[in-house]
Amino acid sequence: MPQPALPEPKHPELDSMLTRKFGREVANYFSGSPLNRVGFLRPDHVFLSQAIRHPTTAFLLCNNLQPLTREPKKLAYVSHADVQPLIGDNPYEKSEDDLIEQYNSETSVPQMIFLGLDERNSNGLLYKEQYKGAPFFAVDVTPKGSYVDIAKKLIADLESRGYSFAQGRVMDIEASEASIYAEARQLLDWNARNPFCAQCGSPTLSVNAGFKRACPPKDTTKLTSTIGKTTAEPPSADRPPCSTRTGISNLSFPRTDPTVIMAVVSADASKILLGRQKKWPPYWYSTLAGFCEPAESVEEAVRREVWEESGIQLGRVVIHSTQPWPYPANLMIGAIGQATPDGETVDLGNDPELEDARWVPFEEAREALRTGTSGLGEPAPEGYKEGALRLPPETAIAHQLINAVVNKGFLGADSKM
């Protein structure tokens, strides 16, 4: 399957001291969003009210986190008129303070995320004479709760018009679209996974245009549930005390898990360390990776993970580039590390995660980058010879790390990323 081109880094045309020293910035797949997130406008319900109904506003719909598409490699967007039966005319009519004050845990509404403004659109919304662009929103149309029938009807209508929802991991759409989807997927997923307060267990409310969740002090459900009942005490909407409502920790924020992924080179800079898991296709290898642990620097995490998985001891470690990874909420921190002269013996006896790890000569890796790259679930590309090394596709940061080491002279005197 042909791989989409990677996104362009910001201002690639500029000559700068940093570019001359470290080379051109690497922008990995799922990064490079064309949207200005204007995060400071998320609590502004006046802005959101205008944005939700603007003629240039685009809505990305996700069903079970899978995005709406019409062409194989492009996302499909719909208008306010399409989603109005599901979300209503203006879900941001009330301020966040009013929504929290009037919270009712039995009212189910589709999750929405304000993704940002596309400033390339000259006809976009102009707000406060300063912020201009076409607004983008994500909407979870998964049929559930009180709106299950409306969501099913919307999905059926879209499918009758030639739309469909993508299947599996979305890794083949255009890079700029992939970054928009990554933001949408990660935020929708996080909201769906956190319907209850981690402190007191009560239902939470999505605020800040989908980027925060609050534990409201009241639940008006309690008032409606006492109608017709005779009680000595007047009904109260107050919920039990919760520490998240005091001090500055009164909100839940989206989770991002830092993950290190590293190209490890030999002490003499002639070989690269690659590993494989048992479930991978035959001859398919990649760089090593693992999660950063609490109170651990990126460099420490790289050294620890490499030693645990392969027994290799690392000296110097440098960061190369990063990649958002919305499956479900990772930030891949790409690094390059070099083994110590006396620490190059492979030992898989510590962590059983890898089936094999081996030192691969640069030339063998170069040939694999030319003829043996593919996704995990894809067949080997045309020209591949059975039994030769296979590597991840260009959309994977592992590919960029391997390429930086074996083809781009990252370890040379004049280092370039």
Summary of the structure (lengths in Angstrom):
residues: 417
radius of gyration: 24.9
end to end distance: 26.6
largest distance: 83.2
contacts: 1266
relative contact order: 0.13
helix: 26%
strand: 25%
